[in-house]
Amino acid sequence: MIPYCTPQFGKLPNGARLERIRQSPNYADGEFKNLEPTKHFAEGSSFFSAGWDFLFKTWERQRPEAPLPMLKTDLKTLDRNIDLIIWLGHSAAFLQLGGKRILIEPVFSSSAAPFSSFNKDYNSEYPYSADDIPDIDYLLISHDHWDHLDYPSILALKDRVGAIVCPLGVGSHLEYWGVDPAVIHEGDWNDAFQLAPNFTVHILPARHFSGRWLSRNKTLWASFMLETPERRVFYSGDTGYGKHFAEIGKRFGGIDLAIMENGQYNIQWHHAHMLPEETALAAAELGAKAVLPVHSGRFVLAHHAWDEPYIKLTEASKSKPFELLTPAIGQVVYLDGREQTFEPWWESVTIEAQNSEK
């Protein structure tokens, strides 16, 4: 059972919301299912063994040896009619598309866990807070894990958001936290919400799981396609590699930008998070013209070195038909095709650490 003694754990779906969930073709035997068989943990591993490793083991270079480069862009002064994206660390991003301002999975807390002493942000000088965010037209939440659905961030933003789009069940947490139900647009895979005459958000499949405590898969997880007459932007959410990427690519045709999970992977939970080589393959199957990797750069959720996702994805992308975009946290990426270059900033962090040791 979820411990309701503290509100950040949220609230599981009940009543009419639960009845709607039970009608979903993706729900059976009391929980949501992936499109293809998905073991959450590899042979010999379990939720408890993985959790023990996460909480009590340390691994080499999980955290950077020197501060990451970060820019403090004034988001409120940006011309909203210019299509752009700014990565805010981990999976969070600020996006302008078709004259709308969109926020993806903001986590302004210093930890991504039920208790602030766990999973601390390794960017001690992280420059953004909810106060830096302008009024938002649309907020996207892909699932209810702590590093994607952050209770304090929702509380700080809920009265400055025009619409929240999320998969089935996630709205239960939001309403429990005081979000106006009229703002919540909650859907199943392949549902679409036309939020403005020329702006549609599609809720699409992902291969993952959900839960904020011991109850698992009572809410759905998802990816998203944002569609305007000029552009399509895809966000993978948390996901393992699967057949859904090729199917989405075939359905939508050209995708201008794919915001792709790349980080916090481990062979113990390989089906729930992609390896960098799979991220590159999935982006190619989507038909993406450009790829912006996320799900790294702030929190330690896996055993790999902090910079390994960038190193491996850069190598895996060399033979793929898309442009790999690697901005630093806070750096503006324009979507209008203008010439931009992005340095391998993770290399400078290692060099700075080495120089400081001399």
N, C-alpha and C positions, 0 to 999 in steps of 0.2 A: 504493500500500500504506500501511497505517497504521503509523506509527513506534512500535513496541512498546517502544522504549528507555525510555519513561517511562509509568507506569501510567495516568495520567489520560486517555490516548487510548483506553483501553478495549480491547476485543477483539471482533472480528467473530464472528458465529454460525458454529458448525461442528458436526460430528457429528449427533447426534439432533435437536438444535435446528434445524440447517440443513435436515434432512430434513423436519421439521414445517413449516418456512417454505415449502419447495418445494411443499407440498400446498395452500397458501393460494390461494384464487381471486383474491387481490389481488397475487399474485407471478407475474411472467413475465419471461423473458429475463434472469434473474439479478438482478432487482431488484423492489421493490414499486412498484405503480402507483397513481395516483389514480383515483377513480371517473369522472372526466371528463378529457379531454385538458388537460394543464397544462404550459405552457412555464415553466421556472424563471426565465428572463430574457427581457425584451422584445427586440424586433428591434434589433440594433445593440449589445446588451449581452451580457456573458458572465460566467461565474463569476470569471474572472481580472480583467476590467475592474471588476466590482463589488467584488471583493476589494481591488484597488488603491485605489479610491475610499475604501473603508472604512478602510484602514490609513493612508493618506497624505494624504487631503484633509480639510479642515475646512469647515464650513458655518455660517452665521450662527445663533446662539442654539441650538446643539445641546445645550448644557449650561445649566442655570439660573444666573442672575447672583447669586443669593443662596441660602442654605440652604433646603431644603424643610421644611415643618412635619412633624414625626414624633413619635409618642407611643410611650413604652415601656410597653406593657401587660404586666402580669405574667400570662403565659399559664398558669402552673402553678396559680394560685389561682382560675381561672374555674370556675364550676359546670358540669361537663361535661353536665348534663342540660338546659342552656339552648342552643338552636340559635342559632349565631352564626357570623360570619366576620370575620377580621381580615386585611386585605391587608398583606403584608410587603414590598411593592415588587416591581417587574417582574411576573413571573407567579406569584410565591410567595404562598401564603395558608395561614392556619391556620383550620380549619373544625371546628365542633362540630355534629354532626347525629345525631339518634337515640341520644344517649348515647355516641357514638363521637367520638374525636379524629382528625382527618384533616389531613395536611399535603400541600400541593400544591407540587411543584417547588421545593424550598428551594434558594436560592443564598446562602450566607453568606460566600462568598469575596468579596474586594474587586474582582475582575475576572471577566468572563464570556468567557474566551478560553483557549487552550492555555497561554499564558504570562502571568504576572501583570503584565507591563509593558503589555499591550494591553487595551483596552476596560475601563478603570478605572471603578469605581462613582463617580458624581458626588456621592454623599452621603458626604462624608468622615466624618460623625458618625453613620453608619448604626447604629441602636441594638441590633440583634438578632444573636445568634450561636446556634450549635447548643445551647449550654448553657442558653439561655432556653426551649427547647422541652421540654414534658413528654413522657413516654412516649406514643408515637403508636400508635393502632390500625391506621390505614391510610395509606400513603404512595402518592401518585399521581405517575407520570412519564409525560408524553405523548409524548416522543421524545428522541433522544439528543444534541440540540444543546447547546452549552456553557452557554447561559443557562437551560437547563431541567434538565440532568443534570450536577450539580456534584460532581466527585470528592471534594474534601475534606468537603463536606456529607454525602455518603453514608457516608463513613468514620466521621464523628462520630456519625451517627444509626443506623447499621445494626443495632446491638444493642439498640435501644430502639423497634423498629418491629414490630408484630404481623404485618403483611402489606404487601407492595409490589405494586401493580397497574400493569402496563405493557403496551404492545403488543409484538407478536412481535419477537424478536431483541434487545430492550433488556436482557433478562435476562442475555445473554452478558457485557455490561459489568459488571453487578452481581455475578455470580458471580466474575468475574475479580478484583473488588475485595474479595472475601471475604464477600459476603452469603450467608447460608444458603439453598441452593436451595429448601428447604421454605417459606421466607417469600415467594418470588417467585410471583406469579400473572400469567402471561404469556398474552395472548390476541390473537385476530384481531378485526377489526371485527365487531360484532354478537355477540361472545361476552359472557357475563355470569358474574359470580362472586357467589354468595350467601355473603357472608363472615360473616354472623350471621343468626339466624332472621328478623329484620326489617330487614336491610340488604343491598342488592344494588348492585354496581358494574357498569355496562354499559360496555364498550369500543366506541366508535362512530367512524364515519369523520371524517376531517379532510382538508383539501386542502393538502398541504405537501410536505416532503422530509426526508431524514435524512442523518446522517453527521458524524463527529467529525474527519475529515481529508479525504483525496481520494476515498476510496471512498464513494459516495453510494447511498442508498436500499437498503442491505442490511438495515436494520431498519425497522420500521413506525412510523408516526406516528398519533395518535389524538386523539379527544375522549372525554369521559366523561359518563355520567349516574349520579348518586348517588341512590338511591331508598330511601325508608323509607315506612311506612304514612302518615305525615303530610306528607311533603315530597319534592319532586324538585329537585335542584340539578344544573345542567349546567355543564361546563367545556369551552370550545371548543378548548383547546390552541392551538398556532400553526396558522393556516389562512387560505387565501384564501376569498373568497366562493364558494359553490357550491350545487348542488341539495340537498346533504345536510342543510342547515338546515331546509328545508321538510319533508323526509322525516322527520327526527327529530321535528320539532314535531307532525306528523301521527301518528306512532307513539306518542308519549308523552302527548299532550294537554297539559294545563296544566303549566308549569314555573315553580316558585316563584322561582328565582333562576338567572340565566344569568351566569356569569363569562366575559367575552368579551374576546378579543384586541382591543386598540385601541392601536396604536403600532408603531414600527419598520417602517413601510410605505414603499414607494417605487415609482414607476412601473416601474423596472427589474425589480422582482420582484412585480408586482401580483397575479399568480395565487397567490402563496404567502402573502401577508399582506393583510388587508382594509384598505381605506380607512375612515375613521370613518363615512362615509355608508353603507358596506356593513355595518359592524358594527351600526348601528342597524336596517338592513333585515333582516339575518340574525336579530337578536334578536326582531323583530316576527314573522318567519316561524316562529320557534321557539314563539311564543306565550308568551314570557317575561313574568312579572308584574313582575319587577325585574331590572335589569342592573347588574353591577359590572364596570367596565372594568379590564383589566390589560395587561401587556406594555409598561409604560412606568414612568417614575419612578425608574430607577436607572442603566441602561446606555444608551449611544449605539450603536445598530445601524443607524440610517438617517439621512437628510439633513434631515428636517424639524425645525423648532424644537421644543424639549423639551415645550412646553405646547400645541402645535398639536393633538395628539390629543384633549385635554380640551375645548378650545374648539370644535373641529369636531363632536365627538360630542354635546356639549351642544346645539348648534344643530340637528343632525340628529335628535335625540331628541324635540324639541318636538312634533312631529306624530305621534309613535309611541305605541302603547297600553301602555307600560311605564314604571315609575319608574326613573329613572337615579340610581344611588347613587355618590357620589364621595367616599368617606372618604379622609382622609390616611393615610399609612403608620402602622400600629399602632392605628388607631381601630376600636373595636368596632362592628360592624353586627349588630343583632339581627334574626332571621328570623321572629319571632313576630307581626309586624304592628304592633308598638308604634310610636308616632310618633317619628320621628327626622329631623333636618335635617342636611344636609352642606353646608358652605360651599364656594364655588369657591376652594379654597385656593391654586391656581396663580396666581390674581390677586394674592394677598397677597405672593407671592414676587416678582412683577414690581414691585409698589409698593415693597417693601422695597429692591429693587435701585436703583430710581429715587431713593428718598430718600437712600440712601447715597452717591449721586453728587453730591448737592447740596452 
